Amino acid sequence: MSAADFLFAPEVQKLLMVAYAAPDQPLTSSELARRSKLDPADVARTLEHLVGSGILKKHRPKADPTESVETVEINRAFVFHDELRRIAMKSFAAAEPVRAMLRAKFKDSVVRAFVLGVEEDGTLELLVVHGELTPDETAMKAACQKLSKNIHRHLKMHVISNARFNGLTPRDPLASKLAAASVIEVIALGDTKARLPVEKIGLLQSAKKKLATLSR
């Protein structure tokens, strides 16, 4: 198995999804098996490779050096830690699950969506832009709760209209977050069936348009 095949193996992705959701939390093999819903034998075998490659580090609990249960956690000293984390966030650990949820549940209302970033506690911040139709609030809340459970992260969701999105100014906190290099666009214009709202033309613009038409 090549390095690329190993990194994108389903077992590796499921374990890293759990580990990156709590990068500073030591996890036992049994806890990883429970959260990832993998067979304990598959977890043990995959952990051996992840620890051996340096992606994860293994240690005993600091509070009790004699404790026999070993734990693992993300190894921030791994030479490719930042790159691997970015790959994970742009794919199986964040972007892909968010994209799949929005396309499945809200394809008629969501026109754009972004992963704005990850907070210190692992919370995923999302921005959803709706078009002509506004997503049902109850349905969105339920979908986010289910997604949060599946990817083992809390979600902070901002849902705004396309008009509000187009009107964002540099002083708006959302605008500054959108300008960050780490932002990931998970739904782009045209990716869903959602329709943009018809722009309302003011009386002055309407009069000018009619005058221009008559003068031709």
GUTORNU-618306 format. One record per residue (C-alpha): residue in one letter; x, y, z. Coordinates in nm, 2 decimals, always signed. Layout:
BEGIN
pt r A, c1 X, c2 Y, c3 Z;
...
This chain:
BEGIN
pt r M, c1 +0.00, c2 +0.00, c3 +0.00;
pt r S, c1 +0.14, c2 +0.34, c3 -0.10;
pt r A, c1 +0.15, c2 +0.64, c3 +0.14;
pt r A, c1 -0.13, c2 +0.81, c3 -0.05;
pt r D, c1 -0.35, c2 +0.50, c3 -0.04;
pt r F, c1 -0.28, c2 +0.46, c3 +0.33;
pt r L, c1 -0.37, c2 +0.82, c3 +0.42;
pt r F, c1 -0.70, c2 +0.80, c3 +0.23;
pt r A, c1 -0.80, c2 +0.46, c3 +0.35;
pt r P, c1 -1.15, c2 +0.47, c3 +0.52;
pt r E, c1 -1.01, c2 +0.35, c3 +0.85;
pt r V, c1 -0.75, c2 +0.63, c3 +0.85;
pt r Q, c1 -1.00, c2 +0.90, c3 +0.76;
pt r K, c1 -1.24, c2 +0.79, c3 +1.03;
pt r L, c1 -0.97, c2 +0.79, c3 +1.30;
pt r L, c1 -0.82, c2 +1.12, c3 +1.19;
pt r M, c1 -1.16, c2 +1.28, c3 +1.18;
pt r V, c1 -1.20, c2 +1.20, c3 +1.55;
pt r A, c1 -0.85, c2 +1.29, c3 +1.64;
pt r Y, c1 -0.85, c2 +1.63, c3 +1.45;
pt r A, c1 -1.19, c2 +1.71, c3 +1.62;
pt r A, c1 -1.01, c2 +1.70, c3 +1.96;
pt r P, c1 -0.64, c2 +1.75, c3 +1.87;
pt r D, c1 -0.52, c2 +1.80, c3 +2.23;
pt r Q, c1 -0.73, c2 +1.53, c3 +2.39;
pt r P, c1 -0.56, c2 +1.19, c3 +2.46;
pt r L, c1 -0.78, c2 +0.91, c3 +2.34;
pt r T, c1 -0.77, c2 +0.54, c3 +2.42;
pt r S, c1 -0.80, c2 +0.28, c3 +2.15;
pt r S, c1 -1.14, c2 +0.18, c3 +2.28;
pt r E, c1 -1.26, c2 +0.54, c3 +2.28;
pt r L, c1 -1.14, c2 +0.58, c3 +1.92;
pt r A, c1 -1.32, c2 +0.26, c3 +1.82;
pt r R, c1 -1.64, c2 +0.38, c3 +1.98;
pt r R, c1 -1.63, c2 +0.73, c3 +1.82;
pt r S, c1 -1.53, c2 +0.61, c3 +1.48;
pt r K, c1 -1.76, c2 +0.30, c3 +1.49;
pt r L, c1 -1.47, c2 +0.08, c3 +1.37;
pt r D, c1 -1.38, c2 -0.27, c3 +1.48;
pt r P, c1 -1.12, c2 -0.26, c3 +1.77;
pt r A, c1 -0.89, c2 -0.48, c3 +1.57;
pt r D, c1 -0.90, c2 -0.24, c3 +1.27;
pt r V, c1 -0.84, c2 +0.05, c3 +1.51;
pt r A, c1 -0.54, c2 -0.12, c3 +1.67;
pt r R, c1 -0.39, c2 -0.20, c3 +1.33;
pt r T, c1 -0.44, c2 +0.15, c3 +1.19;
pt r L, c1 -0.31, c2 +0.32, c3 +1.50;
pt r E, c1 +0.01, c2 +0.12, c3 +1.47;
pt r H, c1 +0.07, c2 +0.28, c3 +1.13;
pt r L, c1 -0.04, c2 +0.63, c3 +1.23;
pt r V, c1 +0.19, c2 +0.63, c3 +1.54;
pt r G, c1 +0.47, c2 +0.47, c3 +1.34;
pt r S, c1 +0.45, c2 +0.74, c3 +1.07;
pt r G, c1 +0.45, c2 +1.01, c3 +1.33;
pt r I, c1 +0.10, c2 +1.15, c3 +1.26;
pt r L, c1 -0.02, c2 +1.05, c3 +1.61;
pt r K, c1 +0.19, c2 +1.02, c3 +1.92;
pt r K, c1 +0.14, c2 +0.77, c3 +2.20;
pt r H, c1 +0.18, c2 +0.82, c3 +2.57;
pt r R, c1 +0.06, c2 +0.73, c3 +2.92;
pt r P, c1 -0.17, c2 +0.96, c3 +3.12;
pt r K, c1 +0.04, c2 +1.23, c3 +3.29;
pt r A, c1 -0.16, c2 +1.21, c3 +3.60;
pt r D, c1 -0.06, c2 +0.85, c3 +3.67;
pt r P, c1 +0.26, c2 +0.73, c3 +3.51;
pt r T, c1 +0.18, c2 +0.37, c3 +3.63;
pt r E, c1 -0.15, c2 +0.36, c3 +3.44;
pt r S, c1 -0.14, c2 +0.08, c3 +3.19;
pt r V, c1 -0.39, c2 +0.22, c3 +2.94;
pt r E, c1 -0.21, c2 +0.40, c3 +2.66;
pt r T, c1 -0.36, c2 +0.69, c3 +2.48;
pt r V, c1 -0.28, c2 +0.87, c3 +2.15;
pt r E, c1 -0.33, c2 +1.22, c3 +2.02;
pt r I, c1 -0.24, c2 +1.44, c3 +1.72;
pt r N, c1 +0.14, c2 +1.49, c3 +1.70;
pt r R, c1 +0.17, c2 +1.87, c3 +1.63;
pt r A, c1 +0.55, c2 +1.81, c3 +1.58;
pt r F, c1 +0.49, c2 +1.59, c3 +1.28;
pt r V, c1 +0.68, c2 +1.75, c3 +0.99;
pt r F, c1 +0.37, c2 +1.75, c3 +0.76;
pt r H, c1 +0.12, c2 +1.82, c3 +1.04;
pt r D, c1 -0.01, c2 +2.16, c3 +0.90;
pt r E, c1 -0.04, c2 +2.02, c3 +0.54;
pt r L, c1 -0.22, c2 +1.71, c3 +0.66;
pt r R, c1 -0.46, c2 +1.91, c3 +0.87;
pt r R, c1 -0.54, c2 +2.13, c3 +0.58;
pt r I, c1 -0.60, c2 +1.83, c3 +0.36;
pt r A, c1 -0.83, c2 +1.68, c3 +0.63;
pt r M, c1 -1.03, c2 +2.00, c3 +0.67;
pt r K, c1 -1.07, c2 +2.04, c3 +0.29;
pt r S, c1 -1.19, c2 +1.68, c3 +0.26;
pt r F, c1 -1.31, c2 +1.41, c3 +0.49;
pt r A, c1 -1.29, c2 +1.60, c3 +0.83;
pt r A, c1 -1.50, c2 +1.90, c3 +0.74;
pt r A, c1 -1.57, c2 +2.01, c3 +0.38;
pt r E, c1 -1.70, c2 +1.69, c3 +0.24;
pt r P, c1 -1.95, c2 +1.61, c3 +0.52;
pt r V, c1 -2.08, c2 +1.98, c3 +0.52;
pt r R, c1 -2.11, c2 +1.98, c3 +0.14;
pt r A, c1 -2.29, c2 +1.64, c3 +0.14;
pt r M, c1 -2.54, c2 +1.76, c3 +0.41;
pt r L, c1 -2.62, c2 +2.09, c3 +0.24;
pt r R, c1 -2.66, c2 +1.93, c3 -0.11;
pt r A, c1 -2.89, c2 +1.66, c3 +0.03;
pt r K, c1 -3.11, c2 +1.86, c3 +0.26;
pt r F, c1 -3.10, c2 +2.22, c3 +0.13;
pt r K, c1 -3.02, c2 +2.21, c3 -0.25;
pt r D, c1 -3.33, c2 +2.42, c3 -0.32;
pt r S, c1 -3.23, c2 +2.71, c3 -0.09;
pt r V, c1 -2.85, c2 +2.72, c3 -0.04;
pt r V, c1 -2.66, c2 +2.90, c3 -0.31;
pt r R, c1 -2.31, c2 +2.93, c3 -0.14;
pt r A, c1 -2.15, c2 +2.80, c3 +0.17;
pt r F, c1 -1.81, c2 +2.83, c3 +0.34;
pt r V, c1 -1.61, c2 +2.67, c3 +0.62;
pt r L, c1 -1.48, c2 +2.99, c3 +0.79;
pt r G, c1 -1.25, c2 +2.82, c3 +1.03;
pt r V, c1 -1.20, c2 +2.61, c3 +1.34;
pt r E, c1 -1.20, c2 +2.76, c3 +1.69;
pt r E, c1 -0.97, c2 +2.66, c3 +1.97;
pt r D, c1 -1.22, c2 +2.41, c3 +2.11;
pt r G, c1 -1.26, c2 +2.25, c3 +1.77;
pt r T, c1 -1.59, c2 +2.42, c3 +1.69;
pt r L, c1 -1.64, c2 +2.45, c3 +1.31;
pt r E, c1 -1.77, c2 +2.79, c3 +1.20;
pt r L, c1 -1.98, c2 +2.78, c3 +0.88;
pt r L, c1 -2.14, c2 +3.05, c3 +0.67;
pt r V, c1 -2.45, c2 +2.95, c3 +0.46;
pt r V, c1 -2.59, c2 +3.19, c3 +0.20;
pt r H, c1 -2.95, c2 +3.13, c3 +0.08;
pt r G, c1 -3.12, c2 +3.24, c3 -0.23;
pt r E, c1 -3.48, c2 +3.29, c3 -0.31;
pt r L, c1 -3.59, c2 +3.03, c3 -0.06;
pt r T, c1 -3.48, c2 +3.05, c3 +0.31;
pt r P, c1 -3.38, c2 +2.72, c3 +0.47;
pt r D, c1 -3.63, c2 +2.59, c3 +0.72;
pt r E, c1 -3.48, c2 +2.68, c3 +1.06;
pt r T, c1 -3.60, c2 +2.36, c3 +1.24;
pt r A, c1 -3.47, c2 +2.14, c3 +0.95;
pt r M, c1 -3.13, c2 +2.32, c3 +0.95;
pt r K, c1 -3.10, c2 +2.28, c3 +1.33;
pt r A, c1 -3.17, c2 +1.91, c3 +1.31;
pt r A, c1 -2.93, c2 +1.86, c3 +1.02;
pt r C, c1 -2.65, c2 +2.04, c3 +1.20;
pt r Q, c1 -2.70, c2 +1.84, c3 +1.51;
pt r K, c1 -2.68, c2 +1.52, c3 +1.31;
pt r L, c1 -2.37, c2 +1.64, c3 +1.13;
pt r S, c1 -2.21, c2 +1.75, c3 +1.45;
pt r K, c1 -2.25, c2 +1.41, c3 +1.60;
pt r N, c1 -2.11, c2 +1.24, c3 +1.28;
pt r I, c1 -1.80, c2 +1.45, c3 +1.26;
pt r H, c1 -1.75, c2 +1.49, c3 +1.64;
pt r R, c1 -1.75, c2 +1.87, c3 +1.63;
pt r H, c1 -1.97, c2 +2.15, c3 +1.75;
pt r L, c1 -2.10, c2 +2.37, c3 +1.47;
pt r K, c1 -2.15, c2 +2.75, c3 +1.47;
pt r M, c1 -2.37, c2 +2.83, c3 +1.17;
pt r H, c1 -2.44, c2 +3.17, c3 +1.02;
pt r V, c1 -2.73, c2 +3.18, c3 +0.77;
pt r I, c1 -2.76, c2 +3.49, c3 +0.56;
pt r S, c1 -2.94, c2 +3.60, c3 +0.25;
pt r N, c1 -2.76, c2 +3.65, c3 -0.08;
pt r A, c1 -2.84, c2 +4.02, c3 -0.06;
pt r R, c1 -2.67, c2 +4.04, c3 +0.28;
pt r F, c1 -2.37, c2 +3.85, c3 +0.15;
pt r N, c1 -2.33, c2 +4.08, c3 -0.15;
pt r G, c1 -2.36, c2 +4.38, c3 +0.08;
pt r L, c1 -2.09, c2 +4.28, c3 +0.33;
pt r T, c1 -1.86, c2 +4.56, c3 +0.40;
pt r P, c1 -1.49, c2 +4.54, c3 +0.51;
pt r R, c1 -1.60, c2 +4.63, c3 +0.86;
pt r D, c1 -1.83, c2 +4.34, c3 +0.89;
pt r P, c1 -1.68, c2 +4.05, c3 +1.10;
pt r L, c1 -1.80, c2 +3.80, c3 +0.84;
pt r A, c1 -1.62, c2 +3.98, c3 +0.57;
pt r S, c1 -1.29, c2 +3.96, c3 +0.75;
pt r K, c1 -1.34, c2 +3.59, c3 +0.81;
pt r L, c1 -1.42, c2 +3.53, c3 +0.45;
pt r A, c1 -1.09, c2 +3.71, c3 +0.35;
pt r A, c1 -0.88, c2 +3.46, c3 +0.55;
pt r A, c1 -0.66, c2 +3.22, c3 +0.35;
pt r S, c1 -0.79, c2 +2.92, c3 +0.54;
pt r V, c1 -1.15, c2 +2.97, c3 +0.43;
pt r I, c1 -1.29, c2 +2.67, c3 +0.23;
pt r E, c1 -1.58, c2 +2.72, c3 -0.01;
pt r V, c1 -1.79, c2 +2.41, c3 +0.00;
pt r I, c1 -2.08, c2 +2.52, c3 -0.21;
pt r A, c1 -2.02, c2 +2.76, c3 -0.51;
pt r L, c1 -2.28, c2 +2.94, c3 -0.73;
pt r G, c1 -2.43, c2 +2.68, c3 -0.96;
pt r D, c1 -2.35, c2 +2.38, c3 -0.74;
pt r T, c1 -2.71, c2 +2.35, c3 -0.63;
pt r K, c1 -3.06, c2 +2.40, c3 -0.77;
pt r A, c1 -3.13, c2 +2.70, c3 -0.55;
pt r R, c1 -3.24, c2 +3.01, c3 -0.74;
pt r L, c1 -3.11, c2 +3.36, c3 -0.67;
pt r P, c1 -3.38, c2 +3.61, c3 -0.57;
pt r V, c1 -3.50, c2 +3.86, c3 -0.83;
pt r E, c1 -3.34, c2 +4.19, c3 -0.76;
pt r K, c1 -3.58, c2 +4.47, c3 -0.68;
pt r I, c1 -3.52, c2 +4.78, c3 -0.90;
pt r G, c1 -3.58, c2 +5.11, c3 -0.73;
pt r L, c1 -3.82, c2 +5.37, c3 -0.87;
pt r L, c1 -3.54, c2 +5.59, c3 -0.99;
pt r Q, c1 -3.35, c2 +5.31, c3 -1.16;
pt r S, c1 -3.68, c2 +5.19, c3 -1.31;
pt r A, c1 -3.76, c2 +5.53, c3 -1.45;
pt r K, c1 -3.41, c2 +5.57, c3 -1.60;
pt r K, c1 -3.44, c2 +5.22, c3 -1.76;
pt r K, c1 -3.77, c2 +5.31, c3 -1.92;
pt r L, c1 -3.64, c2 +5.65, c3 -2.04;
pt r A, c1 -3.33, c2 +5.48, c3 -2.19;
pt r T, c1 -3.56, c2 +5.24, c3 -2.37;
pt r L, c1 -3.79, c2 +5.52, c3 -2.51;
pt r S, c1 -3.49, c2 +5.72, c3 -2.64;
pt r R, c1 -3.37, c2 +5.44, c3 -2.86;
